[in-house]
């Protein structure tokens, strides 16, 4: 039986640590920091973990914002910084190269906006996306 990406990333505990580290990295990145300034980072981390757990085959469900609109407002330099931060965080946490590649592939679907009509994409990048939304 194939294991889900959620399981391969280490489940809830490890995913929470990865999300926290990625958000901290985004907050320190000059291209992304302004998106996080003044946001409730604890809530944002919780939402990110929920989204990723649902998207990567875990037990959660996500009923949040539609990422198509959020991604449309994201510049290419910002998006490149997001991808770099996520890859560095996954590497830092010892995630297998094939799983890093899978996450990057999902990020590319966010970039291209190539998910089916009416569906939000599954995968990484939600931290930046959710931070871009006014609550």
N, C-alpha and C positions, 0 to 999 in steps of 0.2 A: 504494500500500500504506500502511495506517495504521501510524503508529509507536506503540509501547507507551508507557505512562506512564513506565516505567523509562527509555526512550530520551529522552523529552521532558524528564525531570528531569535528564538529563545522564549517565546510566550510573553505573557503580560509584564512580568517583572523586568525582563531585559528590554522589551520594547519601550517601557516607560523610561528606562535609563537612556536609551538611544534617543528618544524624543527630547528628553530634558537636555541632553548634551547638544543635540542639533539646534534646539531653540537658543541655548546659550551661545553657541557659535554664530547663529544668525544675528543675535542681539549685539555681538561684538563686530560684525561685518559692516564696514561703512556703507556698503550698497544696500543692506537690508535692515540695519538698525532702526531707521526712521519708521519702518512698518510696525515695529514692536514697541516703540516708545509709548508709554502711557497705557499699555494694554495689561490686562489681568493675565500674567504669564502662567499662573497656576491653573486657571480655567482653560487657557489655551493649550497647555500641555495635556490636560485631561481630554479635551476634545480631539486633539491630535492622536492620542493613544487609541481612543474609541474608533476614530475613522480608520486608522491603519489596521487595527485588529479586525475590523469588519472587512476591509479591503484585501487583507492578506490571509483570510481563511480562519480567523479566530472566532470566538464566541460572541462578539459584540455586534450591535447594529448601529448604523449611523444615519441620522436624519437631520443633517445640518444644511449648510449653505450649498448652493449649486456652484461648483467650481468653474464652470465654463465662463461665467461672467467675471469671476475674479481673475482668471488667467488672462482674459482679454485685456485687462488693465495692467498687466505686468510687462515691463520692458525686458528685452533680451539680455542685457547686462545683469539685471537683477536676477533673472532666471538662471543664468550661468553661475552666478554667485551662490544661489540656492543649491544647485546641483553639486557644485564643488564642496559646499559645507556638508551636505548629506553624505557624499562619498567619503569625505575625510572622517566624519563621525562613524560611519559604518566600519571603515578600516580600523579606526581607533578601538572599536568594540570587537574586533576580531571576526567580523562577519565574512563568510566564505565568498571568494570572488564571484562565483556563479550567482549568489544571492544579491551581491552588490550590483551585478549586471542586470538582474531582474528588476531591482528597485530603480535603477537608472532608466531602464526601458519604460517603466511606468511613468517616471518623470517626463520622458519624451512624449508620452501620450498627453500629458498635461500641456506641454509646450505646443504640440501640434493641434490640440483640441480635437483629437481624432476618436473620442469615445462616441458611442451610439447616441442618437438624439434621445433626449429624455432621461439619460443616465449620467450620473456623476462618475468620474473615473475612480478607480481604486488605486491606492498606492501612496507614495511619499509626496511631499510638497504641501501637505495640508497645513503645516505650521505657518508657512508664509501666506497661504491662501486665506486661512481663517484670520490671520492678523490683518489682512487687507480689508476685512469686512467691518463695517461699523456696527456695533451691537446695540 
